């Protein structure tokens, strides 16, 4: 008779005490209280929660990592819970006054507001490439270690770069110095040097973007016995673990930075720090 869907009625009743305790007047008053704005931010009313969040932000943890970690560290204390969206809002909407404004610098982007991202296809054609749809099934389900995703992050003016490699099953990452020489032979050699100490069973395949820096993939496969697969055009999600890692790395190597100034030892230090941080994945 109310001309509402059953799910709407069920939700209204369950939120306000259930079938036996529901009272329309009390439910209406509760709805009015919930609708009042502005609502106090949880991070501004709970000092203990705010201290924990700020401490983790100071360690360069992402809001997603912080939200998940609080559940682990305080399993029996629901007061010390906060969603990653609440942390973002507290950082980006300073009128809420919950977190220090300077903590936005702890986010990997360093931005004070959120905006969508775009990505352009670098174009070009790579001869004899094997497309990602031809990868074996064992690579797709991440069941077997040794299958990697790779790409370059590029420095100021596109004149310097770093190779980023991420293992699909464990999300373990490695960085390789490229400097200012982004030719295919040089990039393939840098990857080869970086993986030469890995056992054979931990380096089975490499999935790369369509960048022409790996156009010498056939020679690379002959030298290393590692199969190389290429993503579809404009499809960075097909190497999602590597794409996510590249975003995290921008916290250490902001856009506009000359990446040729970093030594391999410095890159190893950054990789080690990221490998020791918790990583958010779709599999739990």
N, C-alpha and C positions, 0 to 999 in steps of 0.2 A: 504493500500500500504506500510505502514511502517513496517508491520509484527509485530505489538505489540497488546496486548490485549486492548479492549475498556477501561477497568478500568485504565490501565497505561496512556493512552491518556487523559482520563478524569481528572485524578489526576494531570498530568503535566499542563493541561490548567487551572484548578481551582486554583492551587498554584501560578500561575503567571498571575493573573488578570482576569481570566475568558474568555469566548468566545469573548467578544467584545474588550477586552483590551490586549489580548495575543499577544506578539511579540517574535519571535524566538530568535533574537539577545539578547534582554534584559533577556529572560528566561535563555539563555546559560550563560550569565554573572552572573546571580543570582545563578545558580547551581554551578558555579566555586567558588563563594564566600562561599557558604555553605559547599563546600567540603574541604576548606582549613583547615589544621591541623598544630599545635594544636589549638583548639578553647578555648577562655577564659572561665573559669568556672563562672557560674552565681553568685555563692556565693563569688567569689573573686572580682566581679565588682559592686555588690550591697551591700554596707555596712549595710544598714538598714535590709535587708534580713538576712545577716550573723549574725547580733546581735540577731535577733529573734530566729534563729535556734540554735545558741550557748546557748542562755538562756534556751531554752527548753531541750537541751541535758544535760545541767547542772542539770536539774530536773529529769533526768533519763527517759525522754520521748523517745520513739522509733522514727526512721525516718518516719514510716507510720503515727504515731500519729501527728507528727509535720506537715507533709504535709497536713493532713486533717484539723488540727487546724488553719493553716494560712488562709485557704479558709473561715473559719467561722469568724475569727477575722478581716480580711481585704477583705470583699466581693467585694468592689469596687476598689481595687487596684491590678491590674494584675501583677505589678512589684514584689509584695511580694508573689510570688508563687514559689514553688520548689517541684519537685517530690522526693519521698523517695529514688529513685535510684541515683539521683544527690547527695543527702546527703551522701549516702553510698560511692559513688565514691570519694567525697571530703575527706572523712575520711580515706579510704583505699588506695587511690592513692595520696600519699603525694606530688608528683611532681606537682599536681594541686595547692597546696598551699592555699586552700580556708579556711579550718577549722584547728583549733589547733589539733595536733596529740594526745595530752592527752585526748581529748574528746572521743576517742575510748573506754576509760574505762567506759564511761557513757552508752555504749551499753550493753544489758543484757548479751551478751556472753563475752565482754571484749576483743574480738579478734581483731587483726590488719589486718586480711584478712578473706575472706569468703571461706567456704569449705562445702561440702555436709555432711549430717549426716546419720548414720546408726543406726539400732536398732535390737538387738537380741531377739529372743523369749526365755523367761526364762525357757520354757519347763515345764514338769510335767503335772499331770492330776488332775483336781478338780472334786470330786464326786458330781453327781446330779446337775451340774450347768445348768442354763438356758441361752441359747445363745442369742445374741443380735437380731437375726432375729425373735425371739419370742416376742420382745417388742411390746406393743400396739402402734397403729398409733399416739395417742396423744403425745407420747414421741418423735417420729420422727420429727414432724413438730414444736416442741417447742411452741405449742400454749398454753399449760397449765404449770404453774409454779410448782415446787416441785420435778422435776426430775433432779438428780445430776449425775455427772461423778466424778470418784475418782481414785487415784493411790498413789504410794509412790515415793518420791524423796529420793535417797539413798546417804549417806554420805561417808566419807573416808573409803576405804577398805570394803565397804558394811556392816559396823558394826553399822550404825545408820540410822535413817530414820524419815521422816515427812509425815503425811497423808495430801494430798491435795484434796479438794472437791470443785467442781464448779457447780453452778446451771445452767442448760442448757438454760433457757429462758432469765434470767437477767445477766448471767455471774458473779453473785455474788460468791465470793470464801471464804472458811474457811480453816484454817490449824489446825491440831491436832498433839500434841507432842506424839512421839512414843519412843524416846530415843534409847536404844540399844536392846530392846526386840521386834523383828519382828515376833514373833509367831502369828498365826491367832487369837487366843483368845485375845491376848493383843491388836492387831490392831483393831479388832472388838469392843473391849471395849472402845478404844480411840475414835473411830468414834461415838459410842453410847453416850459417855459423851459430845462430841462436839455438837451433834444435839439434845440433850434432851430438850433444851429450845425452839426449833422451833415448831410452830403450826403444827398440823398433816397434813394440806393441803399443807404445804411447804416441806414435806419430804415424797414423794410417792415412789420413786424408786432410785436405785443406779446402775450405769453402771461402771464396773471395768475392768481393764486389766486382763490378765490370770495369774497374780501373785498368788502364793500359800498362800500369806498372808491373803487371804480371803477364804480359804478353809472351814472355819467354817461359811459359808454364811447361811446355813439352820438355825443354832442356832441364828444367827444375825437377820434373818427375823422373827423368832418366838418371839424374845425379843423386836423388834422395829416395827413390822408390815410393814417393808420396803422391797419391792421386789428387788432382786439383779440379774443383767444380766451381762454376760461376753462377751467380744469382741472376734472376731475371732483371730486365731494366727497371729502374726506379722501384726496387723492392728490397729496401734495407732490412725489413722485418724477417727476411729469409735467413739472415745471420744476426738474429736478435740479441744473442748473448754478447757478440762483439760490438754491436751498435750501442747497447747499454753501457758497456765498458768504455767505449770511446767518449760517451757523455760524461762518465765519472772522471775520466782523465782530464777533461777540460778544467776541472777544479785545480789540477796541478799545472796544466799547460794551457792557459787561456788563449783564446783566439787572438791573433796578432803577435804572438810570441815567436821569437826566432828559435826554432827547435834544434838547430844545428849546434847550439852552445852546450847542450847536455851530453855528458859522457855516458858510456854504457853502464858504468857503475852507478851513476845517478838514476838512470832509467830502472836499473835493477832494484834500487831502493824504493822507488815509487811503486813498482809492481809488487814488491813484498808487502808494502803497507796496504795496498788494495786487496791482496790475497788474504790478509789477516782480518779484513773487515767482513761482517756478515753481508750476504747478497740476497736480495729479494728475488725469488723465482716463482713460476706458476705452479711448480710441483712442490708439495709440502709433505 
